[in-house]
Structure formats: C-alpha cells, structure tokens
Amino acid sequence: CLANLELNSEYDTDYERHFMLLSMYRSYLVAFLEQPSMNREASLKQFENELELVDRRKDALSIVSSFFQGEQRKYRPCFPRFFAPLAASMAEGGQGIAMCGVTGSTSDNDDIFDPLSPLNEFFSKNSDSGVATALAPLCVPLGLRPGFVHARCLVERFRLAISSESRLPSFSEEVEPVLGKLKSSRDQAELAEWCYLNYPVSDPQRMVSLNASLEYAMQ
C-alpha cells in the first residue's frame, strides 16, 4: 500500500495520509521483528533495512510537515520525490542509486537521484537563510552531508538573480557562510567552482570563487 501510495500523484502532498500509512507499516515491521521466529539473519536484515527506510521517511515527513503549515501549506512539495521508490517487496531489495552533488542534478539522467529536487521551486522563491536553517535537518533522513540544504538555497538564489538580471549573491556575505556549513572539502570545492562559473567574467568575485575552489580542492 505504501509503495502504491508513493506512485500515486494524487496524494503527493497529502502528508497526513503518508504519515498514517508509514506509522501502520512501521508497527507491522516492529511486530515482526519482535517475534521469536525472526532469528534468520537474512530475514532479520531485510526487516531492519526496511524499518530504516520507513523511519527516514517519517523523520523527513515530520520536518516538512512542521514547516509547510499555515500560510506555507499551499507550497507543500511532493513528498515521495524526496526518496527513491520503495521496492514492491522486501525480497526484491533496494538497488543503490547515485546521489547528486552539492549543487544538485544538472541533467535528466535517471541514474542520478536528487533528493532535494522537490524543494527547488520553493527555494527559487524563498531562498533566504531562515528557510535553509529551518529545513537543514532534512539532510539527515535524506542521507545528505551537512550543508546541502543551505547550498541548494544558495544555488537557487543565484539562478533567480541570473534569470531576473538582478544582483548576484555576494561571495563574502552569502557564499562564504554557506561554504562554512559544508563539512566536506569536496563539497566546498564543488560549490565554490559552481559560483565561479556563474559569476560574470567581469565580476571580481569570479576569481575569488575560483581561488576558494582550488584551496578546498587541495585540502
């Protein structure tokens, strides 16, 4: 039922329905795990993995439900797109999928999964640091490294400025603080390089971004 619900676009933003089914499914999984007969290592591992997938979904759902309420409710993103689809049965198992980098997916390649893509449209219109801070806890249940949400907000802020031909984010005031939230030097180098590529050639911040990218890459 849960796998079918995630495939039904009619209920993409019906968070209450998703929460109900996730809670029911979790109860069944826990009940099975508590049975004395669940002593075969292979079966036990399958149930534990499935329980982790459900718990991650519940945690993410709690975060987005808490944020997208009241006036923000109309902006609820499609919840199932935060995760790769559940397997139809535990016996099939989940296949590994490549995750996108810190700046998001740059193509329609189905082999690259972008768990933050449901938020792109919202971030393009609401990309201030307060939004990023409120949704930053999503990194944990989505399996992303720290700082990814702040970085995505920054990327969408750049794209909005470019499309509207307005002032681009300041490197010292807006880019550097986000780089500081990223804990991986690889992510820092990738984001700084992306900023370098999106600053105009005549903008001195372009070279500042490039130098930062090179410094992070050598760490």
C-alpha positions as YAML, in Angstrom:
chain: A
units: angstrom
residues:
- id: 1
  name: CYS
  ca: [0.00, 0.00, 0.00]
- id: 2
  name: LEU
  ca: [2.80, 2.41, 0.88]
- id: 3
  name: ALA
  ca: [4.69, 1.72, -2.36]
- id: 4
  name: ASN
  ca: [1.48, 2.28, -4.36]
- id: 5
  name: LEU
  ca: [0.74, 5.49, -2.44]
- id: 6
  name: GLU
  ca: [4.14, 6.89, -3.34]
- id: 7
  name: LEU
  ca: [3.41, 6.21, -7.01]
- id: 8
  name: ASN
  ca: [0.01, 7.93, -6.90]
- id: 9
  name: SER
  ca: [0.49, 11.61, -7.76]
- id: 10
  name: GLU
  ca: [-2.99, 12.42, -6.42]
- id: 11
  name: TYR
  ca: [-1.62, 12.13, -2.87]
- id: 12
  name: ASP
  ca: [1.81, 13.72, -3.36]
- id: 13
  name: THR
  ca: [1.11, 16.46, -0.81]
- id: 14
  name: ASP
  ca: [-1.29, 14.55, 1.42]
- id: 15
  name: TYR
  ca: [1.21, 14.35, 4.25]
- id: 16
  name: GLU
  ca: [-1.38, 13.10, 6.72]
- id: 17
  name: ARG
  ca: [-2.13, 10.06, 4.57]
- id: 18
  name: HIS
  ca: [1.56, 9.33, 4.16]
- id: 19
  name: PHE
  ca: [2.13, 9.62, 7.91]
- id: 20
  name: MET
  ca: [-0.76, 7.26, 8.65]
- id: 21
  name: LEU
  ca: [0.50, 4.54, 6.29]
- id: 22
  name: LEU
  ca: [4.10, 4.95, 7.41]
- id: 23
  name: SER
  ca: [3.05, 4.58, 11.04]
- id: 24
  name: MET
  ca: [0.95, 1.49, 10.29]
- id: 25
  name: TYR
  ca: [3.70, -0.13, 8.25]
- id: 26
  name: ARG
  ca: [6.28, 0.62, 10.93]
- id: 27
  name: SER
  ca: [4.07, -1.05, 13.56]
- id: 28
  name: TYR
  ca: [3.85, -4.19, 11.44]
- id: 29
  name: LEU
  ca: [7.62, -4.25, 10.88]
- id: 30
  name: VAL
  ca: [8.34, -3.85, 14.59]
- id: 31
  name: ALA
  ca: [5.83, -6.60, 15.43]
- id: 32
  name: PHE
  ca: [7.55, -8.98, 13.01]
- id: 33
  name: LEU
  ca: [10.98, -8.12, 14.39]
- id: 34
  name: GLU
  ca: [9.80, -8.87, 17.92]
- id: 35
  name: GLN
  ca: [8.63, -12.36, 17.01]
- id: 36
  name: PRO
  ca: [10.89, -15.15, 18.37]
- id: 37
  name: SER
  ca: [10.82, -16.84, 14.98]
- id: 38
  name: MET
  ca: [12.67, -13.91, 13.42]
- id: 39
  name: ASN
  ca: [16.05, -15.48, 14.01]
- id: 40
  name: ARG
  ca: [17.30, -15.99, 10.49]
- id: 41
  name: GLU
  ca: [19.97, -13.42, 9.77]
- id: 42
  name: ALA
  ca: [18.91, -12.80, 6.16]
- id: 43
  name: SER
  ca: [15.25, -12.17, 7.04]
- id: 44
  name: LEU
  ca: [16.20, -10.07, 10.04]
- id: 45
  name: LYS
  ca: [18.45, -7.87, 7.92]
- id: 46
  name: GLN
  ca: [15.70, -7.31, 5.34]
- id: 47
  name: PHE
  ca: [13.26, -6.17, 8.00]
- id: 48
  name: GLU
  ca: [15.83, -3.94, 9.68]
- id: 49
  name: ASN
  ca: [16.68, -2.27, 6.37]
- id: 50
  name: GLU
  ca: [13.01, -1.74, 5.60]
- id: 51
  name: LEU
  ca: [12.44, -0.28, 9.06]
- id: 52
  name: GLU
  ca: [15.28, 2.18, 8.48]
- id: 53
  name: LEU
  ca: [13.72, 3.30, 5.18]
- id: 54
  name: VAL
  ca: [10.40, 3.87, 6.93]
- id: 55
  name: ASP
  ca: [11.99, 5.74, 9.84]
- id: 56
  name: ARG
  ca: [13.88, 8.02, 7.48]
- id: 57
  name: ARG
  ca: [10.64, 8.82, 5.66]
- id: 58
  name: LYS
  ca: [8.83, 9.54, 8.93]
- id: 59
  name: ASP
  ca: [11.62, 11.84, 10.11]
- id: 60
  name: ALA
  ca: [11.65, 13.76, 6.83]
- id: 61
  name: LEU
  ca: [7.86, 13.97, 6.83]
- id: 62
  name: SER
  ca: [7.87, 15.43, 10.34]
- id: 63
  name: ILE
  ca: [10.29, 18.16, 9.25]
- id: 64
  name: VAL
  ca: [8.44, 19.21, 6.10]
- id: 65
  name: SER
  ca: [5.03, 18.91, 7.79]
- id: 66
  name: SER
  ca: [6.18, 21.20, 10.59]
- id: 67
  name: PHE
  ca: [7.50, 23.79, 8.13]
- id: 68
  name: PHE
  ca: [4.79, 23.67, 5.46]
- id: 69
  name: GLN
  ca: [1.79, 24.51, 7.61]
- id: 70
  name: GLY
  ca: [-0.46, 27.53, 7.93]
- id: 71
  name: GLU
  ca: [0.33, 30.02, 5.16]
- id: 72
  name: GLN
  ca: [3.08, 27.74, 3.86]
- id: 73
  name: ARG
  ca: [0.79, 24.75, 3.42]
- id: 74
  name: LYS
  ca: [-0.01, 25.67, -0.19]
- id: 75
  name: TYR
  ca: [3.69, 25.30, -1.02]
- id: 76
  name: ARG
  ca: [3.96, 21.71, 0.15]
- id: 77
  name: PRO
  ca: [6.42, 19.84, -2.09]
- id: 78
  name: CYS
  ca: [5.81, 16.37, -3.48]
- id: 79
  name: PHE
  ca: [6.82, 14.12, -0.60]
- id: 80
  name: PRO
  ca: [7.53, 10.83, -2.44]
- id: 81
  name: ARG
  ca: [10.18, 12.54, -4.59]
- id: 82
  name: PHE
  ca: [12.39, 13.06, -1.53]
- id: 83
  name: PHE
  ca: [13.24, 9.34, -1.68]
- id: 84
  name: ALA
  ca: [13.98, 6.68, -4.24]
- id: 85
  name: PRO
  ca: [10.87, 4.48, -4.71]
- id: 86
  name: LEU
  ca: [10.32, 1.65, -2.25]
- id: 87
  name: ALA
  ca: [10.71, -1.84, -3.66]
- id: 88
  name: ALA
  ca: [7.41, -3.64, -4.24]
- id: 89
  name: SER
  ca: [8.58, -6.28, -1.77]
- id: 90
  name: MET
  ca: [11.45, -6.64, 0.68]
- id: 91
  name: ALA
  ca: [12.61, -9.74, -1.19]
- id: 92
  name: GLU
  ca: [13.44, -7.55, -4.19]
- id: 93
  name: GLY
  ca: [15.66, -5.36, -2.06]
- id: 94
  name: GLY
  ca: [16.63, -1.75, -2.77]
- id: 95
  name: GLN
  ca: [19.09, -1.06, -5.53]
- id: 96
  name: GLY
  ca: [21.77, 1.52, -4.88]
- id: 97
  name: ILE
  ca: [21.41, 4.78, -6.75]
- id: 98
  name: ALA
  ca: [23.95, 7.50, -7.33]
- id: 99
  name: MET
  ca: [23.25, 10.72, -5.44]
- id: 100
  name: CYS
  ca: [23.71, 14.14, -6.98]
- id: 101
  name: GLY
  ca: [26.40, 16.55, -5.83]
- id: 102
  name: VAL
  ca: [26.01, 19.56, -3.57]
- id: 103
  name: THR
  ca: [24.72, 21.84, -6.36]
- id: 104
  name: GLY
  ca: [22.04, 19.39, -7.46]
- id: 105
  name: SER
  ca: [21.42, 17.41, -10.58]
- id: 106
  name: THR
  ca: [22.34, 19.16, -13.83]
- id: 107
  name: SER
  ca: [20.61, 16.74, -16.19]
- id: 108
  name: ASP
  ca: [17.58, 14.48, -16.54]
- id: 109
  name: ASN
  ca: [19.75, 11.38, -16.05]
- id: 110
  name: ASP
  ca: [17.59, 8.84, -14.23]
- id: 111
  name: ASP
  ca: [20.72, 7.26, -12.76]
- id: 112
  name: ILE
  ca: [21.38, 10.38, -10.67]
- id: 113
  name: PHE
  ca: [18.98, 10.94, -7.78]
- id: 114
  name: ASP
  ca: [18.41, 14.40, -6.34]
- id: 115
  name: PRO
  ca: [16.51, 14.16, -3.03]
- id: 116
  name: LEU
  ca: [16.20, 17.94, -2.74]
- id: 117
  name: SER
  ca: [14.59, 18.42, -6.16]
- id: 118
  name: PRO
  ca: [11.06, 18.67, -4.64]
- id: 119
  name: LEU
  ca: [12.20, 21.88, -2.94]
- id: 120
  name: ASN
  ca: [13.78, 23.57, -5.96]
- id: 121
  name: GLU
  ca: [10.69, 25.54, -6.95]
- id: 122
  name: PHE
  ca: [10.07, 26.68, -3.38]
- id: 123
  name: PHE
  ca: [13.72, 27.62, -2.88]
- id: 124
  name: SER
  ca: [13.68, 29.67, -6.08]
- id: 125
  name: LYS
  ca: [11.10, 31.97, -4.47]
- id: 126
  name: ASN
  ca: [12.03, 31.58, -0.79]
- id: 127
  name: SER
  ca: [15.79, 31.16, -0.58]
- id: 128
  name: ASP
  ca: [16.67, 33.26, 2.46]
- id: 129
  name: SER
  ca: [18.88, 31.81, 5.18]
- id: 130
  name: GLY
  ca: [15.95, 31.38, 7.58]
- id: 131
  name: VAL
  ca: [14.29, 28.91, 5.23]
- id: 132
  name: ALA
  ca: [17.53, 26.99, 4.82]
- id: 133
  name: THR
  ca: [18.07, 26.83, 8.58]
- id: 134
  name: ALA
  ca: [14.54, 25.55, 9.19]
- id: 135
  name: LEU
  ca: [14.85, 22.80, 6.57]
- id: 136
  name: ALA
  ca: [18.51, 21.95, 7.17]
- id: 137
  name: PRO
  ca: [17.63, 18.95, 9.42]
- id: 138
  name: LEU
  ca: [16.36, 17.21, 6.27]
- id: 139
  name: CYS
  ca: [19.96, 16.36, 5.43]
- id: 140
  name: VAL
  ca: [20.00, 13.54, 7.98]
- id: 141
  name: PRO
  ca: [16.94, 11.49, 6.88]
- id: 142
  name: LEU
  ca: [17.68, 12.18, 3.21]
- id: 143
  name: GLY
  ca: [21.20, 10.80, 3.60]
- id: 144
  name: LEU
  ca: [22.90, 14.06, 2.61]
- id: 145
  name: ARG
  ca: [26.03, 15.56, 4.08]
- id: 146
  name: PRO
  ca: [25.71, 18.66, 6.31]
- id: 147
  name: GLY
  ca: [25.15, 21.94, 4.50]
- id: 148
  name: PHE
  ca: [23.40, 20.57, 1.42]
- id: 149
  name: VAL
  ca: [20.14, 22.43, 2.11]
- id: 150
  name: HIS
  ca: [21.94, 25.76, 2.60]
- id: 151
  name: ALA
  ca: [23.91, 25.14, -0.59]
- id: 152
  name: ARG
  ca: [20.77, 24.38, -2.59]
- id: 153
  name: CYS
  ca: [19.13, 27.58, -1.36]
- id: 154
  name: LEU
  ca: [22.20, 29.50, -2.49]
- id: 155
  name: VAL
  ca: [22.17, 27.83, -5.91]
- id: 156
  name: GLU
  ca: [18.51, 28.73, -6.40]
- id: 157
  name: ARG
  ca: [19.26, 32.29, -5.26]
- id: 158
  name: PHE
  ca: [21.90, 32.51, -7.99]
- id: 159
  name: ARG
  ca: [19.53, 31.13, -10.61]
- id: 160
  name: LEU
  ca: [16.80, 33.56, -9.64]
- id: 161
  name: ALA
  ca: [19.22, 36.51, -9.80]
- id: 162
  name: ILE
  ca: [20.52, 35.39, -13.20]
- id: 163
  name: SER
  ca: [17.05, 34.91, -14.67]
- id: 164
  name: SER
  ca: [15.84, 38.28, -13.35]
- id: 165
  name: GLU
  ca: [19.13, 40.02, -14.20]
- id: 166
  name: SER
  ca: [19.46, 41.27, -10.63]
- id: 167
  name: ARG
  ca: [22.42, 41.39, -8.23]
- id: 168
  name: LEU
  ca: [24.12, 38.06, -7.70]
- id: 169
  name: PRO
  ca: [24.75, 36.84, -4.15]
- id: 170
  name: SER
  ca: [27.83, 38.39, -2.56]
- id: 171
  name: PHE
  ca: [30.70, 35.95, -2.13]
- id: 172
  name: SER
  ca: [31.78, 37.31, 1.24]
- id: 173
  name: GLU
  ca: [28.30, 37.82, 2.68]
- id: 174
  name: GLU
  ca: [26.33, 34.92, 1.20]
- id: 175
  name: VAL
  ca: [28.61, 32.32, -0.36]
- id: 176
  name: GLU
  ca: [31.32, 32.08, 2.31]
- id: 177
  name: PRO
  ca: [28.86, 31.40, 5.17]
- id: 178
  name: VAL
  ca: [27.37, 28.52, 3.18]
- id: 179
  name: LEU
  ca: [30.81, 27.12, 2.40]
- id: 180
  name: GLY
  ca: [31.44, 27.16, 6.13]
- id: 181
  name: LYS
  ca: [28.38, 24.98, 6.75]
- id: 182
  name: LEU
  ca: [29.66, 22.30, 4.38]
- id: 183
  name: LYS
  ca: [31.88, 19.81, 6.21]
- id: 184
  name: SER
  ca: [33.37, 18.11, 3.16]
- id: 185
  name: SER
  ca: [36.20, 19.88, 1.30]
- id: 186
  name: ARG
  ca: [34.97, 18.17, -1.87]
- id: 187
  name: ASP
  ca: [31.53, 19.75, -1.45]
- id: 188
  name: GLN
  ca: [33.13, 23.11, -0.67]
- id: 189
  name: ALA
  ca: [35.30, 22.94, -3.79]
- id: 190
  name: GLU
  ca: [32.34, 21.93, -5.96]
- id: 191
  name: LEU
  ca: [30.11, 24.76, -4.70]
- id: 192
  name: ALA
  ca: [32.86, 27.38, -4.99]
- id: 193
  name: GLU
  ca: [33.59, 26.22, -8.55]
- id: 194
  name: TRP
  ca: [29.89, 26.40, -9.41]
- id: 195
  name: CYS
  ca: [29.79, 30.00, -8.14]
- id: 196
  name: TYR
  ca: [32.89, 30.80, -10.19]
- id: 197
  name: LEU
  ca: [31.16, 29.53, -13.32]
- id: 198
  name: ASN
  ca: [28.06, 31.62, -12.63]
- id: 199
  name: TYR
  ca: [29.65, 34.94, -11.78]
- id: 200
  name: PRO
  ca: [30.16, 37.15, -14.87]
- id: 201
  name: VAL
  ca: [33.69, 37.30, -16.29]
- id: 202
  name: SER
  ca: [33.92, 40.97, -15.33]
- id: 203
  name: ASP
  ca: [32.93, 40.34, -11.71]
- id: 204
  name: PRO
  ca: [35.97, 40.22, -9.36]
- id: 205
  name: GLN
  ca: [34.07, 37.72, -7.21]
- id: 206
  name: ARG
  ca: [34.55, 35.21, -10.01]
- id: 207
  name: MET
  ca: [38.27, 34.88, -9.32]
- id: 208
  name: VAL
  ca: [37.67, 34.88, -5.57]
- id: 209
  name: SER
  ca: [35.38, 31.88, -6.05]
- id: 210
  name: LEU
  ca: [37.94, 30.11, -8.24]
- id: 211
  name: ASN
  ca: [40.71, 30.64, -5.69]
- id: 212
  name: ALA
  ca: [38.46, 29.30, -2.93]
- id: 213
  name: SER
  ca: [37.62, 26.25, -5.03]
- id: 214
  name: LEU
  ca: [41.29, 25.50, -5.64]
- id: 215
  name: GLU
  ca: [42.12, 25.89, -1.96]
- id: 216
  name: TYR
  ca: [39.39, 23.47, -0.92]
- id: 217
  name: ALA
  ca: [40.35, 21.01, -3.66]
- id: 218
  name: MET
  ca: [43.90, 20.83, -2.30]
- id: 219
  name: GLN
  ca: [42.82, 20.09, 1.27]
...
